[in-house]
Amino acid sequence: AQTVTQSQPEMSVQEAETVTLSCTYDTSESDYYLFWYKQPPSRQMILVIRQEAYKQQNATENRFSVNFQKAAKSFSLKISDSQLGDAAMYFCASQPQGGSEKLVFGKGTKLTVNP
Amino acid sequence: DVKVTQSSRYLVKRTGEKVFLECVQDMDHENMFWYRQDPGLGLRLIYFSYDVKMKEKGDIPEGYSVSREKKERFSLILESASTNQTSMYLCASSLRRLFINEQFFGPGTRLTVL
């Protein structure tokens, strides 16, 4: 079974600084997809960024970018110029293969942003 | 934008009660999911459905059942609620596609069983 590991239960960052959240995964598939989801306090979970494993280029979405290391099975999320609104639980997830309906989630990292 | 709604944000029930949690999505998605979220455990899949009247067990189906009579609606049923089912329940939906399947989430229902 595929697993996703987030080794940092909690992280904190100063406003305007950069923080990196770690995620590793285990898969035997050659083609798969990876996601970072954000769950703000008492609010809906939303997709932050996604990466297709066949793409070598790291995905970016404004202040959010990933460092995808396929050989190391690592998929970290970098948040630049952190803002108070970035405070949330962040979940890393994988879709084991194309067409699979299910996602496998990590246990999450709680990010605190200090003013 | 995809909208996934859940019938209640907060719910308090007593042990032994039958509990219904409802989820509705408005984007004609084939797939719908029920997750349970507990601190330190992340999201665990209870059941999912890939079509009307179709369902498949997830990782923790014990004590739960589901119903999908219409494409837009997916219900989670706790036949006899127990205190260890106190949790946050999240519903999600996605298109059924050959490749990437991003899931869209509802706001969650925080269920307390006394």
Interface residues (C-beta under 8 A of the other chain):
Chain A: P9 Y33 F35 Y37 R43 Q44 M45 I46 L47 R50 E52 F91 Q95 G98 G99 S100 E101 K102 L103 F105 G106 K107 G108
Chain B: N31 F33 G40 L41 G42 L43 L45 F48 Y50 G58 L90 A92 S94 R96 R97 L98 F99 I100 N101 E102 Q103 F104 F105 G106 P107 G108
